[in-house]
Amino acid sequence: MWFASSRPPIPERIMDLFSVTLIVATFLCALVAGFLFAFAVVAMPGLARLEDAAFIRAFQHIDGVIQQNQPLFMLVWVGSVVSLIAAAALGIGGLTGAGRVFLLAAALVYLFGVQLPTLAVNVPLNNRLQRLDTEAADAAALREARRSFESRWNRWNVFRTVFSSLTALLLIVLLFTL
Protein backbone atom coordinates (compact mmCIF):
# COMPACT_ATOMS: atom_id res chain seq x y z
CA MET A 1 0.00 0.00 0.00
CA TRP A 2 1.09 3.58 -0.62
CA PHE A 3 1.00 4.39 3.07
CA ALA A 4 2.72 1.25 4.34
CA SER A 5 5.10 1.64 7.25
CA SER A 6 8.64 0.33 7.68
CA ARG A 7 7.93 0.16 11.42
CA PRO A 8 6.56 -2.97 13.02
CA PRO A 9 2.79 -3.12 12.62
CA ILE A 10 0.70 -1.86 15.48
CA PRO A 11 -1.15 -4.55 17.39
CA GLU A 12 -4.20 -5.86 15.58
CA ARG A 13 -6.49 -5.04 18.50
CA ILE A 14 -5.50 -1.34 18.36
CA MET A 15 -5.89 -1.31 14.57
CA ASP A 16 -9.38 -2.78 14.91
CA LEU A 17 -10.26 -0.13 17.48
CA PHE A 18 -8.83 2.52 15.14
CA SER A 19 -10.92 1.21 12.23
CA VAL A 20 -14.14 1.28 14.26
CA THR A 21 -13.34 4.71 15.65
CA LEU A 22 -12.54 6.02 12.16
CA ILE A 23 -15.85 4.69 10.80
CA VAL A 24 -17.76 6.32 13.67
CA ALA A 25 -15.88 9.62 13.20
CA THR A 26 -16.55 9.57 9.46
CA PHE A 27 -20.25 8.93 9.98
CA LEU A 28 -20.66 11.61 12.67
CA CYS A 29 -18.61 14.22 10.78
CA ALA A 30 -20.69 13.52 7.66
CA LEU A 31 -23.88 14.04 9.69
CA VAL A 32 -22.56 17.38 10.95
CA ALA A 33 -21.70 18.37 7.37
CA GLY A 34 -25.23 17.46 6.31
CA PHE A 35 -26.73 19.43 9.19
CA LEU A 36 -24.72 22.54 8.32
CA PHE A 37 -25.48 22.08 4.62
CA ALA A 38 -29.21 21.83 5.33
CA PHE A 39 -29.05 25.08 7.30
CA ALA A 40 -27.12 26.77 4.48
CA VAL A 41 -29.38 25.73 1.61
CA VAL A 42 -32.81 25.17 3.20
CA ALA A 43 -33.33 26.47 6.74
CA MET A 44 -31.74 29.91 6.49
CA PRO A 45 -33.07 30.69 2.99
CA GLY A 46 -36.52 29.71 4.27
CA LEU A 47 -36.19 31.86 7.37
CA ALA A 48 -34.90 34.75 5.22
CA ARG A 49 -38.39 35.08 3.75
CA LEU A 50 -39.85 36.01 7.14
CA GLU A 51 -40.22 39.53 8.48
CA ASP A 52 -37.76 40.53 11.21
CA ALA A 53 -39.69 39.54 14.35
CA ALA A 54 -40.79 36.19 12.87
CA PHE A 55 -37.25 35.48 11.63
CA ILE A 56 -35.79 36.14 15.07
CA ARG A 57 -38.46 34.13 16.91
CA ALA A 58 -38.10 31.19 14.51
CA PHE A 59 -34.32 31.15 14.88
CA GLN A 60 -34.64 31.47 18.67
CA HIS A 61 -36.88 28.38 18.71
CA ILE A 62 -34.59 26.33 16.46
CA ASP A 63 -31.49 27.34 18.42
CA GLY A 64 -33.38 26.78 21.67
CA VAL A 65 -33.72 23.09 20.83
CA ILE A 66 -29.95 22.87 20.43
CA GLN A 67 -29.23 24.94 23.56
CA GLN A 68 -31.44 22.62 25.58
CA ASN A 69 -28.94 19.88 24.70
CA GLN A 70 -31.17 17.87 22.41
CA PRO A 71 -29.69 14.39 23.00
CA LEU A 72 -29.29 13.19 19.41
CA PHE A 73 -27.85 16.51 18.28
CA MET A 74 -25.38 16.51 21.18
CA LEU A 75 -24.42 12.89 20.50
CA VAL A 76 -23.64 13.73 16.88
CA TRP A 77 -21.97 17.12 17.47
CA VAL A 78 -19.83 16.22 20.50
CA GLY A 79 -19.39 12.65 19.32
CA SER A 80 -17.92 13.85 16.03
CA VAL A 81 -15.20 15.75 17.89
CA VAL A 82 -14.45 12.99 20.39
CA SER A 83 -14.41 10.21 17.81
CA LEU A 84 -12.25 12.17 15.35
CA ILE A 85 -9.70 13.04 18.04
CA ALA A 86 -9.72 9.41 19.20
CA ALA A 87 -9.24 8.16 15.63
CA ALA A 88 -6.35 10.57 15.13
CA ALA A 89 -4.72 9.49 18.39
CA LEU A 90 -5.13 5.80 17.58
CA GLY A 91 -4.16 6.07 13.92
CA ILE A 92 -1.22 8.43 14.04
CA GLY A 93 1.19 5.68 15.03
CA GLY A 94 -0.04 3.14 12.53
CA LEU A 95 -0.36 5.24 9.42
CA THR A 96 2.36 6.82 7.34
CA GLY A 97 2.48 8.80 4.14
CA ALA A 98 -0.79 9.98 2.65
CA GLY A 99 -2.89 8.01 5.15
CA ARG A 100 -1.38 9.90 8.05
CA VAL A 101 -1.66 13.20 6.15
CA PHE A 102 -5.36 12.61 5.39
CA LEU A 103 -6.10 11.73 9.02
CA LEU A 104 -4.25 14.71 10.46
CA ALA A 105 -5.66 17.06 7.82
CA ALA A 106 -9.20 15.87 8.55
CA ALA A 107 -8.76 16.42 12.29
CA LEU A 108 -7.19 19.87 11.89
CA VAL A 109 -9.69 21.00 9.23
CA TYR A 110 -12.57 19.89 11.45
CA LEU A 111 -11.29 21.44 14.65
CA PHE A 112 -10.19 24.75 13.12
CA GLY A 113 -12.66 25.01 10.23
CA VAL A 114 -15.84 23.80 11.96
CA GLN A 115 -15.58 23.69 15.73
CA LEU A 116 -13.53 26.85 16.31
CA PRO A 117 -15.78 29.09 14.16
CA THR A 118 -18.81 27.54 15.84
CA LEU A 119 -17.52 28.46 19.29
CA ALA A 120 -15.99 31.81 18.30
CA VAL A 121 -18.66 33.19 15.94
CA ASN A 122 -21.91 31.25 15.51
CA VAL A 123 -22.63 30.41 19.15
CA PRO A 124 -22.00 33.98 20.39
CA LEU A 125 -24.28 35.29 17.61
CA ASN A 126 -26.92 32.72 18.61
CA ASN A 127 -26.65 33.70 22.27
CA ARG A 128 -27.01 37.40 21.51
CA LEU A 129 -30.11 36.71 19.42
CA GLN A 130 -31.53 34.47 22.17
CA ARG A 131 -31.44 37.39 24.63
CA LEU A 132 -33.58 39.61 22.41
CA ASP A 133 -37.19 39.99 23.57
CA THR A 134 -39.08 40.24 20.30
CA GLU A 135 -42.24 41.35 22.11
CA ALA A 136 -40.53 44.33 23.77
CA ALA A 137 -38.31 45.39 20.86
CA ASP A 138 -39.51 47.96 18.35
CA ALA A 139 -39.22 47.53 14.58
CA ALA A 140 -35.88 49.38 14.41
CA ALA A 141 -34.34 47.20 17.13
CA LEU A 142 -35.58 44.03 15.42
CA ARG A 143 -34.23 45.17 12.06
CA GLU A 144 -30.83 46.01 13.60
CA ALA A 145 -30.66 42.71 15.50
CA ARG A 146 -31.37 40.78 12.33
CA ARG A 147 -28.96 42.89 10.28
CA SER A 148 -26.10 42.31 12.74
CA PHE A 149 -26.87 38.58 12.90
CA GLU A 150 -28.07 37.10 9.62
CA SER A 151 -25.36 37.79 7.04
CA ARG A 152 -22.47 37.13 9.42
CA TRP A 153 -24.05 33.92 10.73
CA ASN A 154 -24.75 32.71 7.19
CA ARG A 155 -21.25 33.53 5.97
CA TRP A 156 -19.66 31.55 8.79
CA ASN A 157 -22.13 28.72 8.39
CA VAL A 158 -21.14 28.37 4.73
CA PHE A 159 -17.49 28.36 5.87
CA ARG A 160 -18.28 25.58 8.37
CA THR A 161 -20.25 23.68 5.71
CA VAL A 162 -17.30 23.70 3.31
CA PHE A 163 -14.83 22.57 5.94
CA SER A 164 -17.10 19.91 7.45
CA SER A 165 -17.70 18.54 3.95
CA LEU A 166 -13.96 18.52 3.28
CA THR A 167 -13.43 16.66 6.55
CA ALA A 168 -15.99 14.02 5.59
CA LEU A 169 -14.41 13.65 2.15
CA LEU A 170 -10.90 13.23 3.60
CA LEU A 171 -12.17 10.59 6.03
CA ILE A 172 -14.07 8.72 3.32
CA VAL A 173 -10.99 8.65 1.09
CA LEU A 174 -8.93 7.42 4.03
CA LEU A 175 -11.42 4.64 4.72
CA PHE A 176 -11.21 3.48 1.12
CA THR A 177 -7.43 3.30 1.34
CA LEU A 178 -7.31 1.09 4.43
Long-range contacts (C-beta under 8 A, 24 or more apart in sequence): 1-177, 2-97, 2-98, 2-99, 2-177, 3-95, 3-96, 3-97, 3-98, 3-99, 3-100, 3-177, 4-96, 4-97, 5-94, 5-95, 5-96, 6-96, 7-96, 9-94, 10-93, 10-94, 14-90, 14-94, 15-94, 17-90, 18-87, 18-90, 18-91, 18-94, 19-178, 21-83, 21-86, 21-87, 21-90, 22-87, 22-91, 22-103, 22-171, 22-174, 22-175, 22-178, 23-175, 24-79, 24-83, 24-87, 25-80, 25-83, 25-84, 25-86, 25-87, 25-171, 26-168, 26-171, 26-172, 26-175, 28-76, 28-79, 28-80, 28-83, 28-84, 29-80, 29-84, 29-106, 29-110, 29-164, 29-167, 29-168, 29-171, 30-168, 30-171, 30-172, 31-76, 31-80, 32-76, 32-77, 32-80, 32-114, 32-164, 33-161, 33-164, 33-165, 33-167, 33-168, 35-76, 36-114, 36-157, 36-160, 36-161, 36-164, 37-161, 37-165, 39-157, 39-161, 40-154, 40-157, 40-158, 40-161, 44-150, 44-153, 44-154, 44-157, 48-150, 52-139, 52-142, 52-143, 52-145, 52-146, 53-134, 53-137, 53-142, 55-146, 55-150, 56-129, 56-132, 56-134, 56-142, 56-145, 56-146, 57-134, 59-126, 59-129, 59-149, 60-129, 60-130, 60-132, 60-134, 63-126, 63-129, 63-130, 64-130, 67-126, 67-130, 80-110, 81-110, 81-111, 81-115, 84-110, 84-111, 84-167, 84-171, 98-177, 99-174, 99-177, 99-178, 102-170, 102-171, 102-173, 102-174, 102-177, 103-170, 103-174, 105-170, 106-167, 106-170, 106-171, 106-174, 109-163, 109-166, 109-167, 109-170, 110-163, 110-164, 110-167, 112-163, 113-159, 113-160, 113-162, 113-163, 113-164, 113-166, 113-167, 114-160, 114-163, 114-164, 114-167, 117-156, 117-159, 117-160, 118-160, 121-152, 121-153, 121-156, 122-153, 122-156, 122-157, 122-160, 125-149, 125-152, 125-153, 126-153
